[in-house]
């Protein structure tokens, strides 16, 4: 849902800009608290992803993806053994978005062997951010192909692991 009253970030009406205040309703406060506590609740209720068959659809995690969110939340480091095309990337970007939205002063790096791959992942995060309700967005200070900076001083950067990749 587009943000009203020129509150969008640099012409993008879907992303709340830094400094925009929101008057929360009681229901929004309850929802915000639920999302803040539980990345699975946040993902199941507020994240939209692109389906090749149906376009933009609500994210419906499988049980193993719910376990991934819990594991990410409980452990600083994670190694995931899974087959190709099993939703690891989308699960990771959803968790990253949840993490920076609800935790202040955090920096998350998306690293890949090629810069284009890391930027593609950041683009997926941007798409998910654009489809979050206004009251869940922290406000955006910076949004470009290489990074996103938020009002809560958290940021996401995308970069290649080496210059020669």
N, C-alpha and C positions, 0 to 999 in steps of 0.2 A: 504494500500500500504506500503510495507516494506521501512524502512528508509535506505538510502545508506551510504557508507563510514564509517562503524563501528560507526554510530551515535546512534545505539540502546542501550537500557538499559540492561546491563549484559546478553548479548546474545539474548535478545528479540528484534528482528529487527523491531517490530511493535510499540515499545514505544521509543520515543525520550529521550535520556539521558540528564542529567543536563549539561549545558555549551555548548551545540551544537547551533551554530548560524544559522539563516536561512535568506537568502536574499529574501525578499518578492517581488513578482511581483505586479504590480498595481492592478490586479484582486484579488490577495490574500489579499491585504490591504483592499480593498472594502469588501470582504467577511468576513474578520476578524472583521471589524467594525460592519457589520450587525449582526454577531453572538454575539459580545460583548454587543450590545444593546438589543437583543431580544432572550430569551431562546427558544421561539417557533420556530423562524427561524433556530436557531442552531439545535434543535431537528429534525425538518422536513427535513433539508437538509444534515445533517452530522452524525446523529446517526443511528447505525445499531443494531438490536436486534435479538435474536434467536426465530424463529417461530418453533413450534413443527412439522408443516406440511412442511415448506419450508426451514428450516435452517436459515442462516443469511440473514436478509432482512432489508431494510430501515424502520425506525420508521415512522409510519403514525398516528399521534395523532387524537383522537376523539375530538369533540368540548369541552367536559367536561375536557379533559386533557389539552387542551389549556388554559381553564379557571383556572385550577390548577396551571399551570406555572405562569400565571399572578398574581394569589393570592399569591403564594409563593414569587414572586418578590416584591409585594406591602406590604406584612405583615411579620413581624419577626416571629410570631407564627401562626400556622395553625392547625385547627382540621377539618378533612375531614370525612364526613358521607357518606359512599359509601358501596355498596354490595361487597361480596367476588369476587375475580378474575376479578376485573374491571380495572386493570392497575395502581393501586395506587403506588405499589412498583417500577415499571419500570419508572413511571413518576417522582417519588421522586429521583431515582438514576440519571436520566438524568438531572434533575435540579441541583442536587449536583455536578455532573461533570461540568456542565456549570458554576456554581458558583465558583468552585475552579480554573477552567481554566482562568476565566476572572476577578477574584478578588484576589489581592495579600494579603498575611498575614492573611488568614482565616483558621480556624480549624473547621471541620465538624465531628461530632461524629455520627456513625451509631450504635444505641443501639437496642438490641433485648433481649428477655428473655433468649436466648441461644447464646453462642458465635458462634456456627456453623451457625446460622441464620444470624447473623451480618456479618460473613465472606463470606457467600453466596452472600449477597448484595454487598459487596466490590468486589467480583469476577465479578459480573455483571458490575460494574463500570469499572473494568479493561478491560473487553471485549469491552465495548463502547470506552474506551480510545485507545485501540489497533486498532480500526477501524476508528479513527479520522485521517484526513489528517495531515501530518507532520507540516504544517504551523499553525494549530490550537492547537497543543499540547504544553503545557508550558515547557516541559522538566521534567524528573523524577529524583529525588534525591534518593528516596527510594520506593521500591515496593515489598511488601510481603503479606502474607495472612492476616495480621492484620492492615496494614496501607499503605497509598500511600503518599509520600511527593513530592512536586513539586518545580521547580526552582523559582517560584514566592513566595516561603515560605508559600504557602497554603498546607494544608494536610487533609487527611481523615483518621479517625481511626475507627476500628470496634471492638466492645466490648459487653460483656454480661452485663445486668443490675445488676446481682448479681452473686456471686460465686456458689450458690446452684442451679441455674436454669438449 
